[in-house]
Structure formats: structure tokens, C-alpha cells
Amino acid sequence: MKFRWGATDTVMRHFWRVRDGLLRLARSPIPENLPYRYPWMAAWLSLLPGGGQLYNHQYKKAGLFILAYGALAAISILTLTKPYSNLILGTFILFVLYSYNDGLATAIRINGQLWSLRNSLAAFSYLLFAIGLFLAFGQFFFSPLFKFVHIAQDVLAPEIRKGDRLIVDCVTYWLRKPRQGEVVYYNPGSYKIERKGGVLSDVYLIRERHSMERIMGIPGDRVERKDGIFYVNGKPIDKSFYPLVTDQIAENFSFDPLPEARYLVLITHHSHEPGFMGFGGTSPRLNAPGIIVYGWKEACLVEKKQIIGRVLFVYNPPTHRKFLLPKLVSVGQ
């Protein structure tokens, strides 16, 4: 009886043929008669799609790496908010590390030198050390380049939730002034909350080290809230420009006009922890009944030096990933 390949067998044969071709392409022969290749240049160029392979004159392999890089990048973007996205991103990172090692090892072999697993481990250690040094320098230097912020409380929910991890850009405001609608990470001013009760009153001094909120106005603006609706220079604004928290402040107030060199960052929340002068436990909300707030307006007028940076992105957990940049809409409606 003569055996016949079915449709499934034909597909599988093509699959193995393509796989073998890709493996041969990935093991491209070392180019000969090339001038000296600088190994670390090849390695760093390999962090770009096919860069190190092009530098090493492995053009077919470079094309393969560019396709793989593009496919993994596209899959990572399309699955960015899925629960399994960190696994996809991890695969992408492993591929980039493989490309980095391939570019370095190939350059060394082109130069007629030997390359071993031990050398690969040393190269990865060097790369990870460089990345760690950059992250430490960028976040903890006297003038940080960026910040990674972990949210420990739910005071900004639902826009930003407990457990979220965010990236703060600290460079942009070196180059330009803050703009309305941007969420900033900053050092707020202090104010007091007094809660009347019997003979004695509870007084809370609210002085938080860091906080984040949206810029409601820039110097010269007139900002007001009427019956819960925000207006800037007499025009209602899109809700994407509203503060992150709106239910803990008064329904009606105004700032007219904002002083020179002061930005309006409304203090809409605090940690609700006991204040330094509190005698009655947890500090109340800003719009709690029967309280008097002192210095709140002054604390909302922020100087540029109080702003650490603008909040760019919630990068973890995957299901809550999103940009926090203002939408491209007109401020006035």
C-alpha cells in the first residue's frame, strides 16, 4: 500500500523546512576579509533592530532580526494591557539580549578571536551593570532624570489605584514650562484642618512630602468651580482636564487671577492619616461637614521649583497600563 501525505503532513513539512531555513540563516557564516570590527560597538548597535548584524555585514541575518524585532514589538504593543503581557515583554527583552550577544560574539569571531559561554555571561553582566547604573543615576541623582513611583494608598482612585507603578518624567520641565492638564508629581504646600467638637477642637496640620495632581491653571488664568463644573477664563473645560479627584473638595470656589510664576495644582486629597497636631485620630476629608480649612488656597498655588516632574505612564499592573498625558482637545468648550 502506497503512503500518501495528507494536507496536515504537507503543512508540517513546510513548517520544518521554514524552521530549518531560519536556523541556517540565524547561524550565518562569519564574513571573511572584513576590517577590524569593534566588538562593543557591534553589541550596542545590536540593541537596535538588526544594527549590530548590519555592522558585521550579515545582511540576511540583519533582515531576519529586523522582522523578529518588529513582530515582537507589535505583539507587545497589542497585548500591553493583557494579564500575560509581562511574559510577552520578557520574551521581547530576551530577544534583544540575544541580539546584543550575537552582535558582540560575531564581531569577536570576525577578528579571529575565540568566544565562549563565559564571555557571554561577562557581556551580559556588563550590560546589566550599565543599565543598573543608568537607572540609579537617573532616579537618585541630585537632579533626577526620571522617577519610578509606587502608589501605596487608594486616595487617587479610580484614576490611579493602590499598587500602581508610574513613570515620572523629570527632564521636560528643564526645557519648558508646565502646561495645563498635565499630571505632576510635586511637593505640595501645608495647610490646616480644624474640626469643631465640644470644648476642644481637633487641629490637623497636613504636610505631605510628595503628591500628584493635574495642573488646573497657569499664571494669569482665572479658574473657578461652580456647582461642580470647572471653568478656565470663563469657559467650561473638558473633563479630561479635571483634577484626578473631584469628590473631596468644595463645589464652589475661585482663583482669580493666578499670580505670576504660580501654577494652580488643586490639593484634592491627602492620606487621611493623623496630622502632627491631631487629637482625634484620622484627619477628615477636605469637604467633610463641620470643618474649617486654613491655607488651602495658598497651598494650591505652586511654584515651578516645587514640581518634580510630570507623570507619564502607569506601567504596572498590566491591566491598568495607560498614559496620563492630557488629551489633544481644546481647553475651553
C-alpha positions in Angstrom: 0.0 0.0 0.0 1.4 3.3 -1.1 1.6 6.0 1.6 0.2 9.5 0.7 0.9 12.7 2.5 -2.2 14.4 3.8 -2.8 18.1 3.9 -1.6 18.2 7.5 1.6 16.4 6.7 2.2 18.9 3.8 1.8 21.8 6.2 4.1 20.2 8.7 6.8 19.6 6.1 6.7 23.2 5.0 6.9 24.2 8.7 10.0 22.2 9.3 11.6 23.4 6.1 11.0 27.0 7.0 12.3 26.4 10.6 15.5 24.8 9.2 16.0 27.7 6.8 15.6 30.2 9.6 18.0 28.3 11.8 20.6 28.2 9.0 20.0 32.0 8.5 20.5 32.6 12.2 23.8 30.7 12.0 25.0 32.7 9.1 28.7 32.1 8.3 31.2 34.6 9.6 32.1 37.1 6.9 35.7 37.0 5.8 38.2 39.6 4.8 36.5 42.3 6.8 38.4 45.1 8.6 38.6 45.0 12.3 35.2 45.1 14.0 34.8 46.9 17.3 33.0 44.3 19.4 31.3 46.7 21.8 30.1 48.9 19.0 28.6 45.8 17.4 27.0 44.9 20.8 25.4 48.3 21.4 24.2 48.6 17.8 22.6 45.2 18.2 20.2 46.8 20.7 18.6 48.4 17.7 16.8 46.2 15.1 19.5 44.4 13.2 22.0 47.2 13.8 24.9 45.0 15.0 24.3 42.4 12.3 24.4 45.1 9.6 27.7 46.4 11.2 29.1 42.9 10.9 28.0 42.6 7.3 25.5 39.8 7.9 22.7 41.3 5.8 20.4 38.3 5.7 20.6 37.8 9.4 20.0 41.5 9.9 16.8 41.2 7.9 15.7 38.2 10.0 16.4 40.1 13.2 14.6 43.2 12.0 11.5 41.1 11.2 11.6 39.3 14.5 12.1 42.6 16.4 9.1 44.2 14.6 6.9 41.2 15.2 7.7 41.0 18.9 7.3 44.8 19.2 3.9 44.7 17.5 2.7 41.7 19.7 4.0 43.5 22.8 2.0 46.7 22.0 -1.2 44.8 21.0 -1.1 42.8 24.3 0.1 45.6 26.5 -2.9 45.7 28.8 -3.4 41.9 28.9 -2.7 40.0 32.1 0.0 37.9 30.3 1.7 41.0 28.7 4.7 40.9 31.1 5.5 37.4 29.7 5.4 38.8 26.2 7.6 41.8 27.2 10.0 39.4 28.9 10.3 37.4 25.7 11.0 40.6 23.8 13.7 41.6 26.2 15.3 38.2 26.0 15.4 38.5 22.2 17.1 41.9 22.4 19.7 40.4 24.8 20.2 37.6 22.3 20.7 40.1 19.6 23.2 42.0 21.8 25.2 38.9 22.4 25.1 37.8 18.8 26.5 41.1 17.6 29.3 41.1 20.1 30.2 37.4 19.6 30.2 37.7 15.8 32.4 40.8 15.8 35.0 39.0 18.0 35.0 35.9 15.8 35.4 38.1 12.7 38.6 39.4 14.4 39.8 35.8 14.7 39.4 35.6 18.4 37.6 32.8 20.4 34.3 33.3 22.1 32.8 31.1 24.8 29.7 31.0 27.1 31.8 32.5 29.9 32.4 35.5 27.6 28.7 35.8 27.0 27.9 35.8 30.7 30.5 38.5 31.2 29.0 40.6 28.4 25.5 40.3 29.9 26.9 41.3 33.3 28.4 44.4 31.8 25.1 45.3 30.1 23.1 44.8 33.3 25.6 46.8 35.3 25.4 49.7 32.8 21.5 49.6 32.9 21.5 49.5 36.7 24.0 52.4 36.9 21.8 54.4 34.5 18.6 53.7 36.5 20.3 54.6 39.8 21.9 57.7 38.4 18.7 58.8 36.6 16.5 58.4 39.6 18.6 59.3 42.6 21.0 62.0 41.2 20.8 65.5 42.6 18.6 66.5 39.6 16.8 63.2 38.7 16.0 62.4 35.1 13.0 60.2 36.0 11.3 58.7 38.9 9.6 55.3 39.5 6.7 55.9 41.9 4.7 53.2 43.7 1.2 54.1 44.9 0.6 52.9 48.4 -2.9 54.2 49.1 -6.2 54.5 47.2 -6.6 58.2 47.6 -6.3 58.8 43.8 -8.7 56.0 42.8 -10.1 55.2 40.4 -7.8 57.1 38.0 -4.7 55.9 39.9 -5.1 53.0 42.2 -3.2 51.4 45.1 -0.5 49.2 43.8 0.0 51.2 40.5 3.6 51.9 39.5 4.2 55.1 37.5 7.0 56.7 35.5 7.6 60.4 36.2 9.5 62.5 33.6 11.8 65.0 35.3 13.5 66.4 32.2 10.7 68.1 30.3 10.3 70.9 32.7 14.0 71.8 32.3 13.2 72.6 28.7 9.8 74.2 29.0 7.2 75.4 31.5 4.4 73.2 32.8 1.1 73.1 30.9 -2.5 72.9 31.9 -3.8 69.4 32.1 -0.5 67.7 32.9 -0.4 65.5 35.9 2.5 66.5 38.1 4.5 64.8 40.9 5.3 67.6 43.3 5.9 68.8 46.8 2.6 70.4 48.0 2.3 73.2 50.5 1.0 72.7 54.0 -2.4 73.7 55.4 -4.6 73.1 58.4 -7.9 71.4 59.0 -9.9 72.2 62.2 -12.8 70.1 63.3 -15.0 71.6 65.9 -16.2 69.4 68.7 -17.3 70.4 72.2 -14.8 72.4 74.3 -11.8 71.4 72.3 -11.2 71.3 68.6 -9.1 68.8 66.7 -6.5 70.6 64.5 -4.6 68.7 61.8 -1.5 70.1 60.1 -1.4 68.5 56.6 2.1 68.4 55.3 2.7 65.7 52.7 6.1 65.2 51.2 5.0 64.2 47.8 1.7 64.1 45.9 0.4 64.2 42.4 -2.5 66.1 40.8 -3.4 67.8 37.5 -2.4 71.4 36.7 -5.6 73.3 36.5 -4.2 76.7 35.5 -1.1 78.6 34.6 0.0 82.1 35.6 -2.7 84.7 34.7 -5.5 82.2 34.3 -8.9 82.6 36.1 -10.0 79.2 37.5 -13.3 78.6 39.2 -15.7 75.8 40.1 -19.4 76.4 40.0 -21.8 73.6 41.1 -19.1 71.1 40.4 -18.2 72.3 36.9 -14.7 73.7 36.3 -14.1 76.9 34.3 -10.9 78.4 33.0 -11.0 82.0 31.9 -14.8 81.9 31.9 -15.1 78.7 29.7 -16.0 75.2 30.8 -13.2 72.7 30.3 -13.2 69.2 29.0 -13.4 66.6 31.8 -10.1 65.1 30.8 -8.6 68.3 32.3 -10.4 67.9 35.6 -8.4 67.0 38.8 -7.8 63.3 39.4 -10.0 63.6 42.5 -13.1 65.8 42.5 -15.4 64.5 45.2 -13.3 65.6 48.2 -13.3 69.4 47.6 -15.9 72.2 47.6 -18.4 72.5 44.8 -17.8 76.3 44.5 -14.6 78.3 44.7 -12.5 80.6 42.5 -8.9 81.7 41.9 -8.8 85.0 40.1 -6.3 85.5 38.6 -3.3 83.2 39.3 -0.2 85.1 40.4 2.9 85.4 38.3 5.1 82.2 38.4 2.4 80.2 40.2 0.6 77.2 38.9 -2.7 76.0 40.2 -2.5 72.4 41.4 -5.6 71.8 43.5 -5.0 69.8 46.6 -7.9 67.5 46.3 -6.9 64.7 48.7 -4.5 63.7 51.4 -3.5 60.5 53.0 -6.1 60.8 55.8 -3.5 60.0 58.4 -3.4 61.7 61.8 -1.8 65.1 61.5 1.1 66.4 63.6 -1.4 68.4 65.7 -4.3 66.0 65.5 -6.0 64.8 68.7 -9.0 63.0 67.1 -7.5 60.2 65.0 -7.6 60.2 61.2 -7.7 63.6 59.5 -11.1 64.4 57.8 -11.7 65.0 54.1 -11.4 68.5 52.7 -15.2 68.8 52.3 -16.3 66.9 55.4 -19.1 68.7 57.3 -18.3 70.8 60.3 -14.6 71.5 59.4 -12.7 74.7 58.7 -9.7 74.6 56.3 -6.9 77.2 56.7 -4.3 77.9 54.0 -5.7 75.6 51.4 -5.8 78.2 48.6 -2.3 79.3 49.3 -1.0 75.7 49.3 -2.6 75.1 45.9 -0.5 77.9 44.3 2.6 76.0 43.3 6.0 77.3 42.2 7.9 75.6 39.5 10.6 74.6 41.9 8.0 72.5 43.8 7.3 70.4 40.8 9.5 67.3 40.4 8.2 66.2 37.1 5.2 65.2 35.0 3.6 61.8 35.4 3.8 60.0 32.1 2.6 56.4 32.3 1.2 53.7 34.6 3.5 50.8 33.7 2.2 48.2 36.1 0.0 46.2 36.7 -0.6 45.3 33.0 -4.4 45.6 33.2 -4.1 49.3 34.4 -1.5 50.5 31.9 -2.2 53.8 30.4 -0.8 57.2 29.6 -1.7 60.2 31.8 -0.8 62.9 29.4 -3.6 65.5 28.6 -5.8 64.7 25.6 -5.4 66.9 22.5 -8.6 68.8 23.0 -9.4 72.4 23.4 -9.4 73.6 27.0 -12.5 75.7 26.5 -15.7 74.2 25.1 
